[in-house]
Amino acid sequence: MNNLPLSSWRTAYASAIFETDQNKISLRIADALAVIEERLRVPTDIGPVEQKSIEAAQSALATLKVERADRAIAAAANGNSSH
């Protein structure tokens, strides 16, 4: 079995989750979501463990995206333009 699709989405996911540069995090999240979508389009069967992992990653990325937006709104309300 080729683990490249599995590795690609997990690597992109980890890059988003562990990104510390607030100027890059939105891009990392978008990239991770795009790579996950690519994995879901691969004709190779996705097993139940990987499917659960993908669902958990998508959920975590969605939460991270919302949290990032909330921080940006709070910073703007406080007059701080840095995110």
Stockholm file with secondary structure:
# STOCKHOLM 1.0

chainA/1-83         MNNLPLSSWRTAYASAIFETDQNKISLRIADALAVIEERLRVPTDIGPVEQKSIEAAQSALATLKVERADRAIAAAANGNSSH
#=GR chainA/1-83 SS CCCHHHHHHHHHHHHHHTCCCTTTHHHHHHHHHHHHHHHHHSSSCCCHHHHHHHHHHHHHHHHHHHHHHHHHHHHHHTTCCCC
#=GC SS_cons        CCCHHHHHHHHHHHHHHTCCCTTTHHHHHHHHHHHHHHHHHSSSCCCHHHHHHHHHHHHHHHHHHHHHHHHHHHHHHTTCCCC
//
